[in-house]
Amino acid sequence: MSQTVNKKKADDVDRFVGEKIRERRIMLGLTQQELAHGIGVTYQQAHKYEQGVNRVSAGRLFEIARMLNTPVEFFFDGIGGETQRESNPRERMGLELSRHFSMIRNEKYQEAISSLARALADEK
């Protein structure tokens, strides 16, 4: 008996890819609206991609990767055996920190923050 695949229903891989899209978008400081505009879809469609509700076609994923200035492989990094990751507060803070850091235009401030982060990370 052959197994039927529902092409409309998102699965764990779709949710994983959606989370990676969201992660990269936040890292770059973009809104869902900006992402949607950049790839030629509605805000609602971009939201559905990020939630894993709708599948992202290969062509669309290529456009998203180009828009987010990352290789397509990024969206599959870490997919391994466990396809669904739980978003935790520390991970979210890390993404927000990265986004805010990239928005700082003063190089000396960036260096100071980087030094502070290294010092705090080395603290025992």
N, C-alpha and C positions, 0 to 999 in steps of 0.2 A: 504494500500500500504506500503510495507516495504522500509525502507531507505537503500540505498546502501552506503557502506563505501569504500572509495578508500584507499586501504592498502599501496599504494606507495606514496601517497601525505602526506607531513609533515603538521601538523597543529600547532595551538598555543601551545599545550602541548609539542610537539617536539621541538619547538623553545625555550620554557622555559627551558626544560631539557638541551638543547644544550648550552644555556647561563650559566646555573649552572655548566656544565662541564668546560666551558671556565673560569668561575670565579674561580673555585677550582684549575684548572691547573695554572692559573696566580698566585694565592695565594701561590702555592708551588714553583713557579719560574721555571716551566717546559715549554719547547717549545712544539708546536704542533707535531713536529717531534719526540720528546721524548715520548710524550703520545702515538702517533701512534705506535712506536716501542714497547712500553711496553704492548700494547694490541693486537699487531699482525695485524695491518692494515696499509694501506698507509697513507702518510701525507694528501693526498687529501680526503680520507675517514674521517679521524679525523676532518679535516676542515669542511666537510659537516655535521658531527654530531654536531659540535659546532654552525654552522649556522642554524641548524634545517632543512636543506635541505633533509637529509636522516634520517629516523627513526632509533633509537637505540633499538635493540632487548633486551629482558630481560637478556639474557645471557651476551651480550656485555656490558650492563649497570653494571652488577655485576663485570665484569672484570675491567671496568673503575673505579668503586668505590674502588676496591681493589688497583688498580694502584695509585689512588689519595688519598688513606688512609682515606676514609670517608665512612660512612654508605650509602647504596643505598637511604635511605629516604632523604638525603641531597638534592638530585636532584629534589625533589618535595616540599621542604620547601618553603612556601609562595605562593604556586600555587593557593590556594583559589579561589575566584570568578574571579579575574583579572589574566589571564594567561600570558599575554604578558607585559613584563616590558620594559620600555625605559631605555637604558643605558645612564646615564648622566655623565658629566665630573667629578663630585665629587665622584661618585661611582667608576669610573675608577681610580681616584687618590688614593682612599682608598685601592683598590686592589693592585695597584703598590706599595704603601707605605708598605702594609703587606708583599708583596713579597720581597722588599728590606730589610725590617726589619729582615725577616727570614734568609737572607743571611749574616747578621752581626754575626760573630763568637765570638766577644768579649762581654762577659756577662755584663761587666761594661758599655760598650757603649750602649747596649740594655736597661739597667736600666736607664741611663741618658736620652736617647731618650724617654723612657716611661714616665719619670718624667716630661720632657719638654712638652710632649703631654698632660698630665694631667693638668699641669699648664696653658697651652694655652686654654684648653677646659673649665677650671673653670673661665677664664678671662671674665669679664662682660663688 
